[in-house]
Amino acid sequence: MKKISVLALAAIMPICGAVAGPGKTMNNGTMNNAHPAVWSVTEIMNLPDDTPVVMRGRITKNMGNNIFVFEDDSGSIMLEIEEDSWNGNTVRVNDVVTVYGNVDQGSNYTEIDVNSIVK
């Protein structure tokens, strides 16, 4: 009976690592994110296209046509924010917000396609 239990345990050990999922690591039996919970603008500039990101900072300027300038302590980046992404929030210049979106990496630009904003 013990031989079967040991064999069963040995068989499922690789599955346990897979359950952690991509972007997760196991460290001393605890789960850790392999990326920060909040990305800085500097970090985002080097991420591949379509990477999901969370940012915390200020919207400092409305450029028109749903394009805004976002700044944190590391720099600034352009946001594309469609009307439904505001979630009913009224955001004024320099209000601190959390932005959820995806990196839009072009050949000569990086911006964030915003999914939602939380004030």
PyMOL commands that set and color helices and strands:
alter all, ss='L'
color gray80, all
select helices_A, chain A and resi 2-19+41-44+83-86
alter helices_A, ss='H'
color red, helices_A
select strands_A, chain A and resi 24-27+30-33+52-64+67-72+75-80+96-105+110-118
alter strands_A, ss='S'
color yellow, strands_A
deselect
rebuild
show_as cartoon
